[in-house]
Amino acid sequence: MKIAILASEGAPFCKSGGLGDVMEALPAALARIEGNEVLLILPYYKRIKDNPKFKVRELCHFEAGVGWRQAYAGIMELEGGREGVRVWFIDSEYYFGARPGAIYGDIDDGERFTFFSKSCLDAMAIQGWIPDVIQCNDWQTALVPTYLKAMYSHLFPKTRCMYTIHNIEYQGWANASFFDDVLYLPWEYRGCMDMNGSVNMMKGAIETADLVTTVSETYARELMYPYYAHGLDPILSAAAWKLTGITNGIDVGTFNPATDPALPAHYDSTSFIQGKAACKAALQYEVGLPVKPEVPLLVMVTRLAGHKGLDLLCYIIRRLLWEEDVQILILGTGEPHFEQFFRELSREYPDKVAAKITFDLGLAARIYAGGDVYLMPSKSEPCGLSQMNAMRYGTVPVVHATGGLRDTVPPCDEHGKGGLGFTFQSYNGDDFHAAVSRAVHLYHHERNNFRELQKTCMEQDFSWDKPAARYMNLFRQMLTW
């Protein structure tokens, strides 16, 4: 099967969040399935163009239409591909190649990713690479299924399109004039793009894609409700027949405590007691906490944003420090008031709290390995990868039972039996505190059960093999329609 995957980011080329991780692992997992040809198309950002590690060659260039304008577009191919995946970059000095800094956040993002979406379809048509299935992701490629149906069906007569929602909060809004000035779609598609008098690209994708998927089974159900859907619940409810949740995996080759080069000691599920102890001691020393093996180290690697549950942690953290013998380590950057809160807390409790307000992948790996309990009280979480990374390294998660957290962390009892971590159902600080206290009690008073729970977490299969097989089943179904 020929599969084209279109996205606005993908590690190791460019990454700003979880989508980048998925676009690194999913195409490779699909390419490992016999008979598949997989093409990944990304924008040719300045950070990719300037990176000497990525050797590319130009396949061709053409003029791409954006509204009434014509703009240069080039197809740059990564030499040798990557893990069996053919990789193309859409080159445009104006839209991508000359802009330093973050890959999102420019005032013309809507126009930039309109250009990208159309150019992906033009590039495949020009090169004669006609896929059986196109899989596109989030609002930045949400125009692909609409353009495919409205303007490119004669070039891709048998191609089916799957649209995947990784985070429904970001929908690709634009004012009403954007439809005429930039999209240049046939008039009959105005209705599917219109929402509250504005253009909503994600709404258009939901209505025109052959299938809609999201990144966990629970999140797919949650999107039927206004609390989670950010206004799109009636659109998704009407499209419920074609909405499916597939829980993400993680790259178990990269996130592997037996081989991770960032760790001071390596271990697996049969040797983790000594290995994690060494990693914990080294981590405590690195971040300036007293080296105390008997004290549970509670850790969090996160973007410091409200929807990650930081308000709950701020509410309970002093109570935890007063009532429990614990240490707490936070790594991340984000909203200034959270950054300031944790900085001040670390100065107030230098022997109990460490706050590293930075982005450091190596330190993140050492935190996964050296921590005892991983905190993830997210208000909503489409899938979440950190809880799976933590379990892969033998760190027991405490999570709010929402989205992918519910799917990947079945609750255990107070003795650590029957599940993979500690969960709380209602989004409030007291329930979160109770869940953390259960984990800390298990560590202090039933250490053998805590270690058995760590071992069970490490033995789970969080690879991409199962999710990739589910994607393939859906691809095959679409081709029969």
C-alpha positions as CSV (number, residue, x, y, z in Angstrom):
1,M,0.0,0.0,0.0
2,K,1.2,3.5,-0.8
3,I,0.7,5.8,2.2
4,A,1.4,9.5,2.2
5,I,1.7,11.2,5.7
6,L,1.4,15.0,5.8
7,A,2.3,17.0,8.9
8,S,3.7,20.3,10.0
9,E,6.4,18.8,12.2
10,G,8.2,15.5,12.7
11,A,11.3,14.6,14.7
12,P,14.2,14.5,14.3
13,F,13.8,17.3,11.6
14,C,11.5,19.7,13.5
15,K,9.5,19.2,16.7
16,S,7.5,21.4,19.1
17,G,5.5,18.8,20.9
18,G,3.9,15.3,20.8
19,L,2.9,15.6,17.1
20,G,6.6,15.6,16.3
21,D,7.2,12.4,18.2
22,V,4.3,10.7,16.5
23,M,5.5,11.7,13.1
24,E,8.9,10.2,13.9
25,A,7.6,6.9,15.0
26,L,4.3,6.2,13.1
27,P,5.7,6.4,9.5
28,A,8.6,4.1,10.4
29,A,6.2,1.6,12.0
30,L,4.0,1.6,8.9
31,A,7.1,1.2,6.7
32,R,8.1,-1.9,8.6
33,I,4.9,-3.6,7.4
34,E,5.6,-5.7,4.3
35,G,4.2,-4.3,1.1
36,N,4.0,-0.6,2.3
37,E,5.6,2.4,0.6
38,V,5.5,5.3,3.0
39,L,6.1,9.0,2.1
40,L,6.4,11.7,4.8
41,I,6.0,15.3,3.7
42,L,7.1,18.2,5.9
43,P,7.7,22.0,5.5
44,Y,11.3,22.8,4.7
45,Y,11.9,25.1,7.8
46,K,15.0,27.1,8.2
47,R,16.1,24.9,11.1
48,I,16.0,21.9,8.7
49,K,17.7,23.8,5.8
50,D,20.5,25.0,8.1
51,N,21.1,21.6,9.7
52,P,24.1,19.9,8.0
53,K,23.0,16.5,9.2
54,F,20.1,16.5,6.7
55,K,21.4,16.0,3.1
56,V,18.7,16.7,0.5
57,R,18.4,16.9,-3.3
58,E,15.9,18.9,-5.3
59,L,13.4,16.8,-7.2
60,C,11.7,19.7,-9.0
61,H,10.1,23.0,-8.4
62,F,6.8,24.5,-9.5
63,E,4.4,27.4,-9.0
64,A,1.8,26.9,-6.3
65,G,-1.4,28.9,-6.1
66,V,-2.4,30.6,-2.9
67,G,-5.6,32.5,-3.6
68,W,-4.9,34.6,-6.7
69,R,-1.2,34.6,-6.1
70,Q,1.5,32.2,-7.4
71,A,4.4,31.2,-5.2
72,Y,7.5,29.2,-5.7
73,A,7.5,25.7,-4.2
74,G,10.3,23.2,-4.3
75,I,10.4,19.5,-3.5
76,M,13.5,18.5,-1.6
77,E,14.0,14.9,-0.9
78,L,16.1,13.5,2.1
79,E,18.9,11.4,0.7
80,G,18.5,7.8,1.6
81,G,15.2,8.4,3.4
82,R,14.9,7.5,7.1
83,E,14.0,4.1,8.5
84,G,12.5,2.9,5.3
85,V,10.4,6.1,4.9
86,R,10.8,8.4,1.9
87,V,10.9,12.0,3.2
88,W,10.0,15.1,1.1
89,F,10.3,18.7,2.3
90,I,8.2,21.5,0.7
91,D,10.6,24.4,0.1
92,S,9.5,28.0,0.2
93,E,11.9,30.7,1.3
94,Y,9.1,33.1,1.8
95,Y,6.8,30.8,3.9
96,F,9.3,28.6,5.7
97,G,13.0,28.8,4.8
98,A,13.9,32.3,6.0
99,R,12.0,32.4,9.3
100,P,14.0,31.6,12.5
101,G,12.6,30.8,15.8
102,A,9.4,28.8,16.6
103,I,7.7,26.9,13.7
104,Y,4.3,28.3,14.7
105,G,3.0,31.7,15.8
106,D,3.5,33.9,12.7
107,I,0.6,36.1,11.9
108,D,0.2,34.5,8.5
109,D,0.2,30.9,9.7
110,G,-3.2,30.3,8.0
111,E,-1.8,31.3,4.6
112,R,1.5,29.4,5.2
113,F,-0.2,26.1,5.9
114,T,-2.7,26.6,3.1
115,F,0.3,26.9,0.8
116,F,1.8,23.7,2.4
117,S,-1.4,21.7,2.1
118,K,-1.9,22.5,-1.6
119,S,1.7,22.1,-2.4
120,C,1.8,18.6,-0.9
121,L,-1.0,17.5,-3.3
122,D,0.7,19.3,-6.2
123,A,4.0,17.7,-5.4
124,M,2.6,14.2,-5.4
125,A,0.7,14.8,-8.6
126,I,3.8,16.3,-10.4
127,Q,6.0,13.4,-9.3
128,G,3.4,10.8,-10.2
129,W,3.4,9.5,-6.6
130,I,-0.3,8.7,-6.3
131,P,-1.0,7.2,-2.8
132,D,-3.7,4.8,-1.9
133,V,-4.2,6.7,1.4
134,I,-3.3,10.1,2.7
135,Q,-3.1,10.6,6.4
136,C,-3.0,14.2,7.6
137,N,-2.6,15.7,11.0
138,D,-4.1,18.6,13.0
139,W,-5.2,22.0,11.7
140,Q,-2.0,22.7,9.7
141,T,-3.0,20.0,7.2
142,A,-6.7,20.1,7.8
143,L,-7.3,21.6,4.3
144,V,-5.9,18.5,2.6
145,P,-9.1,16.4,2.6
146,T,-11.2,19.5,1.5
147,Y,-8.8,20.3,-1.4
148,L,-8.6,16.7,-2.3
149,K,-12.3,16.4,-2.7
150,A,-13.0,19.8,-4.2
151,M,-10.1,20.4,-6.6
152,Y,-7.8,17.3,-6.9
153,S,-10.2,14.3,-7.2
154,H,-9.4,14.0,-10.9
155,L,-5.7,13.6,-10.1
156,F,-6.2,11.3,-7.1
157,P,-9.4,9.4,-8.2
158,K,-9.0,6.4,-5.9
159,T,-7.1,8.0,-3.0
160,R,-8.7,8.0,0.4
161,C,-8.0,10.5,3.2
162,M,-7.8,10.1,6.9
163,Y,-7.7,13.1,9.2
164,T,-6.2,12.8,12.6
165,I,-6.9,15.2,15.5
166,H,-4.0,15.3,18.0
167,N,-5.3,18.3,19.9
168,I,-8.7,19.8,19.2
169,E,-8.0,23.0,21.0
170,Y,-6.1,24.4,17.9
171,Q,-8.6,24.4,15.0
172,G,-7.2,26.7,12.4
173,W,-9.5,29.7,12.6
174,A,-9.5,32.6,10.1
175,N,-11.9,35.4,9.3
176,A,-14.6,34.9,6.7
177,S,-12.7,36.7,3.9
178,F,-10.0,34.1,4.1
179,F,-12.2,31.7,2.1
180,D,-12.2,34.0,-1.0
181,D,-8.8,35.7,-0.5
182,V,-6.7,32.6,0.2
183,L,-8.5,29.3,0.0
184,Y,-10.1,29.8,-3.5
185,L,-12.3,26.8,-2.9
186,P,-15.5,26.3,-5.0
187,W,-18.4,28.2,-3.5
188,E,-20.2,25.0,-2.5
189,Y,-17.5,24.3,0.1
190,R,-18.1,27.5,2.0
191,G,-20.7,25.8,4.2
192,C,-18.4,23.0,5.4
193,M,-15.6,25.6,6.2
194,D,-17.9,28.1,7.9
195,M,-18.4,28.2,11.7
196,N,-19.9,31.1,13.5
197,G,-19.2,33.4,10.5
198,S,-15.5,32.5,10.3
199,V,-13.4,29.8,8.6
200,N,-12.6,26.8,10.7
201,M,-10.2,24.5,8.9
202,M,-10.6,21.6,11.3
203,K,-14.4,21.6,10.8
204,G,-13.8,21.3,7.1
205,A,-11.5,18.4,7.5
206,I,-14.0,16.5,9.8
207,E,-16.7,16.9,7.2
208,T,-14.7,16.1,4.1
209,A,-12.3,13.4,5.2
210,D,-13.2,9.7,4.6
211,L,-12.3,8.8,8.2
212,V,-11.4,10.9,11.3
213,T,-9.2,9.5,14.0
214,T,-7.8,10.8,17.2
215,V,-5.0,9.6,19.5
216,S,-6.8,7.6,22.1
217,E,-10.0,5.7,22.5
218,T,-11.2,7.7,25.5
219,Y,-10.4,11.0,23.8
220,A,-12.6,10.0,20.8
221,R,-15.5,9.5,23.2
222,E,-14.8,12.7,25.1
223,L,-14.9,14.8,21.9
224,M,-18.7,14.2,21.9
225,Y,-19.0,16.5,24.9
226,P,-18.7,20.3,24.9
227,Y,-16.2,20.3,27.9
228,Y,-13.5,18.7,25.7
229,A,-14.5,19.6,22.1
230,H,-13.9,23.4,22.1
231,G,-17.1,24.0,20.1
232,L,-16.8,21.2,17.7
233,D,-18.9,18.7,19.6
234,P,-22.0,19.0,17.3
235,I,-19.8,18.5,14.2
236,L,-18.1,15.5,15.7
237,S,-21.3,14.0,16.9
238,A,-22.7,14.2,13.4
239,A,-19.5,12.5,12.1
240,A,-19.4,9.9,14.9
241,W,-19.8,7.1,12.4
242,K,-16.4,7.8,11.0
243,L,-14.6,8.8,14.2
244,T,-12.1,6.3,15.8
245,G,-9.6,6.5,18.6
246,I,-6.2,4.8,18.3
247,T,-3.9,5.2,21.3
248,N,-0.4,6.3,20.4
249,G,2.7,4.4,21.1
250,I,6.2,5.6,22.0
251,D,9.6,5.0,20.3
252,V,10.8,2.1,22.5
253,G,14.2,2.2,20.7
254,T,14.8,5.8,21.9
255,F,13.1,5.5,25.3
256,N,15.0,2.5,26.5
257,P,16.7,2.5,30.0
258,A,18.9,-0.4,28.8
259,T,20.6,1.7,26.1
260,D,19.7,5.4,26.7
261,P,23.1,7.3,26.4
262,A,21.8,10.1,28.7
263,L,21.7,7.8,31.7
264,P,24.5,7.3,34.2
265,A,23.5,3.6,34.6
266,H,21.5,1.2,32.5
267,Y,18.9,-1.4,33.5
268,D,16.0,-3.4,32.4
269,S,13.0,-5.0,34.2
270,T,15.2,-7.7,35.7
271,S,17.9,-5.4,37.0
272,F,16.1,-2.1,37.7
273,I,16.5,-2.0,41.5
274,Q,20.2,-1.2,41.4
275,G,20.0,0.7,38.1
276,K,17.3,3.0,39.2
277,A,18.9,3.6,42.5
278,A,22.1,4.7,40.8
279,C,20.1,7.0,38.4
280,K,18.2,8.4,41.3
281,A,21.3,9.2,43.4
282,A,23.0,10.8,40.4
283,L,19.8,12.8,39.5
284,Q,19.4,14.1,43.1
285,Y,23.0,15.3,43.1
286,E,22.7,16.9,39.6
287,V,19.6,19.0,40.6
288,G,20.9,19.9,44.0
289,L,18.7,17.8,46.2
290,P,20.0,15.7,49.1
291,V,20.9,12.2,48.0
292,K,18.4,10.2,50.1
293,P,17.4,6.8,48.6
294,E,14.7,6.3,51.3
295,V,12.8,9.4,50.2
296,P,10.4,9.0,47.2
297,L,11.3,11.4,44.4
298,L,8.2,12.8,42.7
299,V,8.9,14.1,39.2
300,M,7.2,16.0,36.4
301,V,8.4,16.7,32.9
302,T,5.9,19.0,31.2
303,R,5.0,22.2,29.5
304,L,4.1,24.6,32.3
305,A,0.5,25.3,31.2
306,G,-2.8,25.3,33.0
307,H,-4.3,22.4,31.2
308,K,-1.4,20.2,32.3
309,G,-2.9,20.3,35.8
310,L,-0.4,22.7,37.3
311,D,-3.1,24.5,39.2
312,L,-3.8,21.3,41.1
313,L,-0.2,20.7,41.8
314,C,0.2,24.3,43.1
315,Y,-2.8,23.8,45.3
316,I,-1.6,20.7,47.0
317,I,2.2,21.0,46.9
318,R,2.8,22.7,50.2
319,R,0.4,20.3,51.9
320,L,2.4,17.4,50.4
321,L,5.7,18.8,51.6
322,W,4.3,19.3,55.1
323,E,2.6,16.0,55.5
324,E,4.8,13.6,53.5
325,D,8.5,12.8,53.4
326,V,9.1,13.5,49.7
327,Q,11.2,15.3,47.2
328,I,9.7,17.0,44.1
329,L,11.5,17.8,40.8
330,I,9.9,19.8,38.0
331,L,11.3,20.2,34.5
332,G,9.8,22.5,31.9
333,T,9.0,25.9,30.6
334,G,5.8,27.7,29.9
335,E,3.5,30.3,31.5
336,P,5.5,32.8,33.5
337,H,3.4,32.6,36.7
338,F,4.0,28.9,36.9
339,E,7.7,29.3,36.2
340,Q,7.9,31.9,38.9
341,F,5.9,29.8,41.4
342,F,8.2,26.8,41.1
343,R,11.4,28.9,41.2
344,E,10.2,30.5,44.4
345,L,9.1,27.2,45.9
346,S,12.6,25.7,45.2
347,R,14.2,28.6,47.1
348,E,11.7,28.1,50.0
349,Y,12.3,24.4,50.2
350,P,15.8,23.8,48.8
351,D,16.1,20.4,50.4
352,K,12.8,19.2,49.1
353,V,12.0,20.9,45.7
354,A,14.1,21.4,42.6
355,A,12.7,23.4,39.6
356,K,14.6,23.3,36.3
357,I,12.9,25.9,34.1
358,T,14.5,24.8,30.8
359,F,14.1,22.4,27.9
360,D,16.6,19.6,28.2
361,L,16.0,16.2,26.6
362,G,18.9,14.6,28.3
363,L,17.8,15.7,31.8
364,A,14.2,14.6,30.9
365,A,15.5,11.1,30.3
366,R,17.4,11.1,33.6
367,I,14.3,12.3,35.4
368,Y,12.2,9.4,33.9
369,A,14.9,7.0,35.0
370,G,15.7,8.6,38.5
371,G,12.2,9.4,39.6
372,D,10.0,7.1,41.7
373,V,6.6,8.6,41.0
374,Y,5.6,10.5,37.9
375,L,2.9,13.2,38.3
376,M,0.5,13.9,35.4
377,P,-2.7,15.6,36.6
378,S,-3.7,17.0,33.2
379,K,-7.1,18.6,32.9
380,S,-7.4,16.9,29.5
381,E,-4.9,14.8,27.6
382,P,-5.7,13.6,24.1
383,C,-3.1,10.8,24.5
384,G,0.0,11.8,26.5
385,L,3.4,10.3,25.9
386,S,5.2,11.2,29.2
387,Q,3.3,8.7,31.3
388,M,4.3,5.9,28.9
389,N,7.9,7.1,28.9
390,A,7.9,7.1,32.7
391,M,6.5,3.6,32.9
392,R,9.1,2.4,30.4
393,Y,11.8,3.6,32.8
394,G,10.0,2.1,35.9
395,T,8.6,5.3,37.3
396,V,5.0,4.8,38.7
397,P,2.5,7.3,37.3
398,V,-0.2,9.2,39.1
399,V,-2.6,10.6,36.6
400,H,-6.0,12.2,36.1
401,A,-8.2,9.5,34.4
402,T,-8.9,11.4,31.2
403,G,-8.1,10.8,27.5
404,G,-5.1,8.6,26.8
405,L,-4.2,8.7,30.5
406,R,-7.2,6.6,31.2
407,D,-6.4,4.2,28.4
408,T,-2.7,3.7,29.3
409,V,-2.8,3.8,33.1
410,P,-5.4,1.3,34.5
411,P,-5.8,2.0,38.2
412,C,-4.2,-0.2,40.8
413,D,-5.4,-0.6,44.4
414,E,-3.7,0.8,47.5
415,H,-1.4,-2.3,47.5
416,G,-0.2,-1.6,43.9
417,K,-2.2,-4.6,42.5
418,G,-4.4,-4.8,39.4
419,G,-3.2,-1.9,37.4
420,L,-0.2,0.3,36.3
421,G,-0.5,3.4,38.5
422,F,-2.7,5.6,40.7
423,T,-5.5,7.6,39.2
424,F,-8.1,10.1,40.3
425,Q,-11.5,10.7,38.5
426,S,-12.6,14.2,39.4
427,Y,-10.5,17.1,38.5
428,N,-9.8,18.6,41.9
429,G,-6.9,19.0,44.2
430,D,-8.1,16.8,47.1
431,D,-8.6,13.8,44.8
432,F,-5.1,14.4,43.3
433,H,-3.6,14.7,46.7
434,A,-5.2,11.4,47.8
435,A,-3.8,9.6,44.7
436,V,-0.3,10.9,45.3
437,S,-0.6,9.9,49.0
438,R,-1.5,6.4,48.0
439,A,1.6,6.2,45.9
440,V,3.9,7.6,48.6
441,H,2.4,5.3,51.2
442,L,3.1,2.3,49.0
443,Y,6.7,3.4,48.6
444,H,7.3,3.9,52.3
445,H,5.4,1.0,53.7
446,E,5.1,-1.7,51.0
447,R,8.4,-1.4,49.1
448,N,8.2,-4.9,47.6
449,N,4.8,-4.2,46.2
450,F,6.0,-0.8,44.9
451,R,8.9,-2.6,43.1
452,E,6.6,-5.2,41.7
453,L,4.4,-2.4,40.3
454,Q,7.6,-0.8,38.7
455,K,8.5,-4.1,37.1
456,T,4.9,-4.5,35.7
457,C,5.1,-1.0,34.2
458,M,8.4,-1.7,32.5
459,E,7.1,-4.9,31.0
460,Q,4.2,-3.2,29.1
461,D,4.3,-3.1,25.3
462,F,4.1,0.6,24.4
463,S,5.6,0.2,21.0
464,W,4.0,1.5,17.8
465,D,3.5,-2.0,16.4
466,K,-0.1,-2.3,17.7
467,P,-1.2,1.2,16.8
468,A,0.3,0.8,13.3
469,A,-1.6,-2.4,12.8
470,R,-4.8,-0.6,13.7
471,Y,-4.1,2.2,11.3
472,M,-3.5,-0.4,8.6
473,N,-6.9,-2.0,9.3
474,L,-8.6,1.3,8.8
475,F,-6.6,2.1,5.7
476,R,-7.8,-1.3,4.2
477,Q,-11.4,-0.5,5.1
478,M,-11.3,2.9,3.4
479,L,-10.0,1.3,0.2
480,T,-13.1,-0.9,0.0
481,W,-15.4,2.0,-0.1
